[in-house]
Amino acid sequence: MLEDLLWPALIVVGGGVSKKADKFLPLLHLRAPIVPASLRNTAGIVGAAVLAHEQGS
């Protein structure tokens, strides 16, 4: 399992899973806490826009 290899302190999920976090996240049994991204489904889009802005500056 990837968690065994990386030993994350926190796992943040985005996309469709984050939109239904209350349904899916309780089904996961991990050592690390798992939380939905605060921006939910738009987290990836916002992150890409921030990166593009930083690369253009």
C-alpha positions in Angstrom: 0.0 0.0 0.0 1.2 3.5 -0.8 0.6 4.7 2.7 3.2 2.1 4.0 5.8 3.5 1.6 5.3 7.2 2.1 4.0 7.5 5.7 2.0 10.6 5.1 1.0 12.8 8.1 -2.2 13.8 6.3 -4.0 12.8 3.1 -6.1 15.4 1.3 -8.5 14.3 -1.5 -10.0 16.5 -4.1 -12.2 16.0 -7.1 -15.4 14.0 -7.1 -14.4 12.1 -4.0 -14.3 15.4 -2.0 -17.7 16.3 -3.3 -19.1 13.2 -1.6 -16.6 13.0 1.3 -19.1 12.2 3.9 -20.1 9.1 1.9 -16.6 7.8 0.8 -14.1 8.9 3.4 -15.6 6.8 6.3 -15.1 3.7 4.1 -11.3 4.2 4.1 -9.3 2.7 7.0 -5.9 4.4 7.0 -3.4 5.4 9.7 -3.1 8.9 8.5 -6.1 11.3 8.8 -7.9 11.8 5.5 -9.8 15.0 4.7 -11.5 16.6 1.7 -9.8 19.6 0.0 -11.2 22.9 1.3 -11.9 23.9 -2.3 -13.5 20.5 -3.0 -13.9 19.8 -6.8 -12.1 23.0 -7.8 -8.9 22.4 -5.9 -7.0 21.1 -9.0 -8.2 24.0 -11.2 -7.2 26.6 -8.6 -3.9 25.0 -8.0 -3.1 24.9 -11.8 -4.1 28.6 -12.1 -1.8 29.5 -9.2 1.1 27.6 -10.7 0.6 29.1 -14.1 0.5 32.6 -12.5 3.7 31.9 -10.6 5.5 30.6 -13.7 4.5 33.6 -15.7 5.8 36.1 -13.1 
